[in-house]
Amino acid sequence: MDWTRRKRIALGTARGLVYLHEQCDPKIIHRDVKAANILLDEDFEAVVGDFGLAKLLDHRDTHVTTAVRGTIGHIAPEYLSTGQSSEKTDVFGYGILLLELITGHKALDFGRAANQKGVMLDWVLSFSRLSLFSVSLFYIKLFHVQKYIYSTAYNGG
């Protein structure tokens, strides 16, 4: 897939997530952001789909506490440890999706050798020598980048 299409998918997904998080009332926490839940039209315009795990959240609330649901390899570490889901956990899934778009590998197939299971997040941690906490902070920063991409895309940038 060429970079123009990958960028279109990334931007469309960011637009969809910002719509769910900022423009819907109540806001919608998807809880399963992954490539299989991003629908593409013939022009590779992305639409966020499959809301089977989604939760509604009042804009005054910061998170919802639930049983952990989602797809292995796309679930944010803080969601696994606390059961608290928010926009930030969706952004973590979006970050994994971006890594899949950039590398061309699936989150769970990344780094797989003969009998070795690989997880993309493990690869990122080993490559960057960052702590899991630092990676979580990275995805929180990515959340702000996502908003920037969205505003740029809709302001003719």
C-alpha positions as CSV (number, residue, x, y, z in Angstrom):
1,M,0.0,0.0,0.0
2,D,1.4,3.4,-0.9
3,W,2.0,6.2,1.6
4,T,-0.8,8.4,0.3
5,R,-3.3,5.7,1.1
6,R,-1.8,5.0,4.5
7,K,-1.9,8.7,5.3
8,R,-5.6,8.9,4.2
9,I,-6.4,5.9,6.5
10,A,-4.6,7.5,9.4
11,L,-6.3,10.9,8.9
12,G,-9.7,9.4,8.4
13,T,-9.4,7.3,11.6
14,A,-8.2,10.3,13.6
15,R,-11.2,12.3,12.3
16,G,-13.5,9.5,13.4
17,L,-12.0,9.2,16.8
18,V,-12.0,12.9,17.5
19,Y,-15.7,13.0,16.4
20,L,-16.5,10.2,18.8
21,H,-14.6,11.8,21.7
22,E,-15.2,15.5,21.2
23,Q,-18.4,16.0,19.1
24,C,-20.8,13.2,20.2
25,D,-22.9,13.9,23.3
26,P,-22.4,11.7,25.2
27,K,-18.9,11.0,24.0
28,I,-18.2,7.4,22.8
29,I,-15.3,5.4,23.9
30,H,-14.8,2.7,21.2
31,R,-12.6,0.3,23.3
32,D,-11.5,-1.8,20.3
33,V,-9.6,0.5,17.8
34,K,-7.8,-1.8,15.4
35,A,-7.4,-2.2,11.6
36,A,-10.2,-4.7,11.3
37,N,-12.6,-2.1,12.8
38,I,-11.7,0.6,10.3
39,L,-13.8,0.4,7.2
40,L,-12.5,1.7,3.9
41,D,-14.4,2.9,0.8
42,E,-13.1,2.6,-2.8
43,D,-11.0,5.7,-2.3
44,F,-9.5,4.4,1.0
45,E,-11.5,6.9,3.1
46,A,-11.6,5.5,6.6
47,V,-14.7,5.1,8.8
48,V,-14.5,3.8,12.3
49,G,-16.9,0.8,12.7
50,D,-17.9,-2.0,15.0
51,F,-19.2,-0.4,18.1
52,G,-20.0,-3.7,19.9
53,L,-17.6,-2.8,22.8
54,A,-18.3,0.9,22.9
55,K,-19.3,2.8,26.0
56,L,-21.0,6.1,26.3
57,L,-19.4,8.7,28.7
58,D,-20.6,12.1,29.8
59,H,-18.2,14.9,28.9
60,R,-17.8,15.7,32.6
61,D,-16.5,12.2,33.3
62,T,-12.8,11.3,32.7
63,H,-13.2,7.5,32.4
64,V,-15.5,4.5,32.7
65,T,-14.5,1.5,34.8
66,T,-15.5,-1.8,33.1
67,A,-14.4,-5.3,32.6
68,V,-11.4,-5.2,30.2
69,R,-12.5,-5.9,26.6
70,G,-10.7,-5.5,23.3
71,T,-8.2,-7.1,21.2
72,I,-4.8,-8.4,22.5
73,G,-2.0,-6.2,21.2
74,H,-4.3,-3.1,21.0
75,I,-5.3,-2.8,24.6
76,A,-3.7,0.1,26.6
77,P,-1.5,-1.1,29.5
78,E,-3.3,1.2,32.0
79,Y,-6.7,-0.2,30.9
80,L,-5.4,-3.7,31.6
81,S,-4.2,-2.8,35.0
82,T,-7.1,-0.5,36.2
83,G,-10.1,-1.4,34.1
84,Q,-10.5,2.3,33.4
85,S,-11.2,3.2,29.8
86,S,-11.2,6.7,28.3
87,E,-10.3,8.5,25.1
88,K,-6.7,7.8,26.0
89,T,-7.2,4.0,25.7
90,D,-8.7,4.5,22.2
91,V,-5.7,6.6,21.3
92,F,-3.4,3.8,22.4
93,G,-5.2,1.5,20.0
94,Y,-4.9,4.2,17.3
95,G,-1.1,4.4,18.0
96,I,-0.8,0.6,17.4
97,L,-2.8,1.1,14.2
98,L,-0.4,3.8,13.1
99,L,2.5,1.4,13.8
100,E,0.8,-1.2,11.7
101,L,0.3,1.3,8.9
102,I,3.9,2.4,9.0
103,T,5.6,-1.0,9.3
104,G,3.1,-3.1,7.3
105,H,3.0,-5.7,10.2
106,K,0.1,-6.8,12.4
107,A,0.3,-6.0,16.1
108,L,0.7,-9.6,17.1
109,D,2.7,-10.8,14.1
110,F,5.4,-8.3,14.6
111,G,8.9,-9.8,15.1
112,R,7.6,-13.3,14.7
113,A,10.3,-15.9,14.0
114,A,10.0,-19.6,13.7
115,N,8.4,-20.5,17.0
116,Q,8.4,-17.0,18.5
117,K,5.3,-14.9,19.1
118,G,5.9,-11.2,18.7
119,V,3.9,-8.3,20.0
120,M,4.5,-4.9,18.4
121,L,4.5,-3.1,21.7
122,D,7.3,-5.4,23.0
123,W,9.3,-4.4,19.9
124,V,8.7,-0.7,20.5
125,L,9.8,-1.1,24.1
126,S,13.0,-3.0,23.2
127,F,13.8,-0.7,20.3
128,S,13.3,2.5,22.2
129,R,14.5,1.3,25.7
130,L,11.5,3.1,27.2
131,S,9.6,2.0,30.2
132,L,5.9,1.0,29.7
133,F,5.0,4.2,31.6
134,S,6.9,6.3,29.0
135,V,5.2,4.5,26.2
136,S,1.8,5.3,27.8
137,L,2.9,8.9,28.1
138,F,3.8,8.8,24.4
139,Y,0.3,7.7,23.5
140,I,-1.2,10.5,25.6
141,K,0.9,12.9,23.6
142,L,-0.3,11.1,20.4
143,F,-3.8,12.0,21.5
144,H,-2.9,15.7,21.1
145,V,-1.3,15.0,17.8
146,Q,-4.5,13.2,16.7
147,K,-6.5,16.4,17.6
148,Y,-4.0,18.5,15.6
149,I,-4.3,16.2,12.6
150,Y,-8.1,16.4,12.8
151,S,-8.1,20.2,13.0
152,T,-5.6,20.6,10.2
153,A,-7.5,18.2,8.0
154,Y,-10.8,20.2,8.5
155,N,-9.2,23.6,8.2
156,G,-7.8,22.9,4.7
157,G,-4.3,22.1,5.9
